[in-house]
Amino acid sequence: MKNLLAVIGDGSAGPVLEAALLVARRFNSHIVGLHSLTTEYAVVFGGEMGFSISSEVDRTLEREGHERRDQARRLFREFMNTHGIPIGAVAPGHNGPSASWREEDGRQNAGVGMSGRVYDLILVEQPEKLASIAEATLEDALFESGRPVLMVGAIVDSPNDYTEYLAGGGVNLFAASGNGASLLVLGSKATDSWYLEVYGLPTLTAGRLSATGFAGLYLPVESRGVRQSFLDPVTVLCRVHRWFALGGSYTVYKIAGLPARHGAGPAVQITIPSGSATIDALAGISSFTDELRLTLQFAF
């Protein structure tokens, strides 16, 4: 663990640096802070070709990208200076953690997937939402770099001052047929207790039938913690056409001491180029709010 890659998206990546420093102090590692300036273009309809780029929105995104880079660079330098970690060249005979800052242009996830291969450990932020740069970075770090990945995040629920810090890693266990599961294990420190968190995303296909799911288990290490589990959802589909599948979904949440929340309903999946779109209409069975969900899945 001598060379660590810490991906710093903006000024909120403090937990990533905290985790990197813990590892670096244990192994006398060198921490490379990486920020990629990603430009995302807004597309609006119009023009002879059917679409065009809005220059005004483009300039706004470019300005926001440079602001995020400035925030990330400032966070990294202030953090290292606060903890006495030298940045850049170190004196001969230096024994301890060191750091350097690196900036790139282009998509952050692609850069991490490629350059991460030369590091002993990659540290990334926990994605706050789906289809985000942070989620794409986590996926490319896991599936493209071939190196160990440590996901770090902080969840803050401001109304009740609840805070949770997480770190962990995952592995894919798939057969040549495509059946298998992705597993993720996290250790977390919440306001009420330490937790062991286990997540699984199984996939099973047999002929025209397929089943997928997302399951999670929160195991408190201390007596103050609350055991929680969920299956959200498990979806079973029957392929009725090469572009079309029908089936159903079921979901359940269980928190110790409270009634379980159950929901179920029909599911429709449509095959689209390079992926699929699944619609779940979940109705409450007990203590559950009716939901209509759209899940997009793409393969690259």
N, C-alpha and C positions, 0 to 999 in steps of 0.2 A: 504494500500500500504506500509506495513512495511518491507516486504521481497521481494527484486528484484533480478531476475536472469539475468545477462548480459552475453550473449554468445560472447566470444572473440576468433575469429578464427585465427587472426594473428595481425601484427602490424598496420594494416590499419583500425582497428575497433574503431577509435577515436570518430566518431559520435554516436556510441552506448553508450560509456561512457558519452559523453556530455548529451545525453538524460536521461540516468540513474541518473546522478547527479541532473538534473533539478527536476526529480520526487522525489529523495531522500531528497533534501532540502525542498520541499513542505511538505513531510510527515514524516521527520526524519527517513528515511528508512535505512535498511542495504542492501548494494549492494554485491552480490556474483558474482565475475567474474569467469566464467567457460570456461575452454579450454579442448577439447578432442583431444587426439593424435590418428589420424586416419591413418591407414596404407592401402594404395590402391595397390594391386598387379597388375603387368603387366602380361598379358597372351600372350604367343607366341606359334604358332603351331609347333608341333614336338613331338617325343617320341611315345611310344607304345600306350598310352592312348589318343593320339590326341592333347595334349597340355601340357605345362610345365610352371613353373614360372621362369622368368629370374632373377637369383640371383643378377646380377649386377644392373638391374633396381630396384629390391627390395631394395637393399642397398641405392641407390640414393633416393628413395622415403622415406625411413626411416630417412635418414639424413635431407632431406627437412622438414619432419614432426617435427623433434626436433628443427630445426631452427625456424619454425613457432611458436612452443611452447615457445621458448626463446623470440621471438619478442612479443608475446601476453603477457607473464608475465612481461616483461620490460615495455611495454606500460601501463599496468594496474598499476604497482607500481609507475611509474613516473607521471601518471595522478593523482593518489590519493595524492601523496606527493605534487604535484604542487598546488592542491586545498585544502590542509590541512585536508584531510579525513583520519582518523586513520585506519590502516589495522590490523586486528586481534583483540585481546582482548582490550576493552576500559576501561577507568578509571570509577570507580563508579560515578554515577551522570552525566555521559556524556549525553548531550542533543544536538543531531544533527546527520547528516549522519555518517555512519561507513561502513567499507568494509572488505571483506575477499576474498582470492584467492583459487580456487579449480581446481585441475587437475584430469582428468580421461583418461583411455585408452579405445578405442573402437570407434564405429561410433558416431559422434557428434549428428546427428539427433535423433538416438535412445535414447541416454542419455538425451537429452533435453526433448523428449517426455515423458520419465518416471519420471526423477527427477523434471521436471518443475511443476509437479502437487502440490508440497508443497509450491510454491511461489505465491505471490499476483499478480506479473506481470513478464512476460518474454520479454526481449528486444533482438532482433536479427538484423543482418545486412540485408539490401536489397540485394537479389541475383543479381549478375551482368550478369549471363547467366543461361540458362536452363540446367537441368540435372547436377547441381553442388551440392556440399555439403551444401552451403548456402541455396539453394532452398529446398533441402530435410529437412534441419533444420527448415526452416519456415513452411513447410507443417506439420511436426510432432509436432511442437509447437502449431499450430492451431488445428490439428485434433486429437492429442493423449493426450495432457496435460490437456485439459479442462479448461485452465486458460487464462486470457486476454493476448494478444500478441501485442507488439509495434514493428513495423518494422521501422528501421532507416537506412538511406543511404545518400550518397553524390554522385551526378553525376557531373563530371567535363568534359567539352568539351574544351580541351586545346587550339585549334586554336582560339577561341574567348573568352576565359576566363569565359565561362558560368558555374555557379555553382548552384546546387539545393540540398537543404536539405529536407528530407521527413520523416514524421512519421504518422502512422495511424494504422488501425485495420480492420479486416474483419469478416464476418459471412457467414455461409452456410444456405440456406433456401431451403431444398429439401423435397418433399413429399415421401411417401412410394413407389410410382411408379418410383421414380428416377428423376421425372421432378422437375425443380426448378432452382436455381441460386446461385452462390457464389458472394458476394458483398464485395468490398474493398473501404474504404474511407480514403484518405490521406490529411493532411495539408502539404504544402510545401512552403519553402522560396527560391525563385529563384533570380538570379541576377537582373531581371527586376521587380519582383512583388511577393507578396504572392499569393498562389493558393490554391483552393480546388479541389482535384482530386478524381474522382469517377470512379470505374471500375466494370464491371459486366461480369460474365461468365455464361450465361443461357444455359440450356439443356432441350430439349423437345423431347419426343418420343411418337409416335402414330402408333401402328401397325408396319409395315415395314419401316415407315418413321421416320427419326430423324433429329433434327436441333440443332446445337451448335454454339456458337459465343463468341467473346471477344470484348467488347465495352469499350470505355474510354472517359472521358470528363474532360478538364482542364478549370476551371473557375477562371479567375483572380480576386483578391480582390481589387487590385489597378488599376488605370487607365492606367498605363504603361504596364500592362500585356497584353498578347495575348490569346484570346480564341481559344481553339483547341478541336477537337473531332475526333474519329476514330471508325471504325468497322472493325476489322482485325483478321480473316475474320468471316463471317457467312457462315456456311457450311450445306447444306441440302443433305441428303443421303437416298437412298432407298436400303433396304437390299434385294439383289437378291439371296443370298445364305447365309447359316449360317456363312461362312468364308469370305464373299465378299459383298461389298456395292458400289454403283455407285451414283454420284450426281454432285454437282457443288458448287463453292465457290465464294463469292463476298467480296471485300474490298474497303473501302473508307477512305481517310484522308482529313480533312478540317481544315485549318488554317485561321483565320480571315484575310481578305484582300487579300487572294491568291485563285486561282482556286482550286477546289477540285480535288483530285487524285483518280481515279477509276480504279479498276482492277477486272477481273473475269475469270473463267475458270473451266474446269472439275476437279472433285475430285474422288479419288478411296481410299477406306478403306479396309484393309485386317486384319482380326482377327488373332492375334497371342497369344500364351500362356500368360495368365494373362494380356492381354491388346490388343492394336490395333496399326496399322501403317497407317497413312493417307497421301496421296500425293496430293498436290494441284498444278496445273499448271496455274498460273495467268498471263493473258495477259493484257497489258495496254489498257484501254478504253480512258482515258485522263490523261496526265501528270503523268503516272505511268510506272515504269520500270518492264519489264517482270520478273517473279520470278517462280522458281520451289521449292516447300517447302515439307519437310518431317517432320511429327509430330508423335512422339512416345508417347503413353499413356499406363501406367501400373497401375494396382490395386494391393495393398499389403494387 
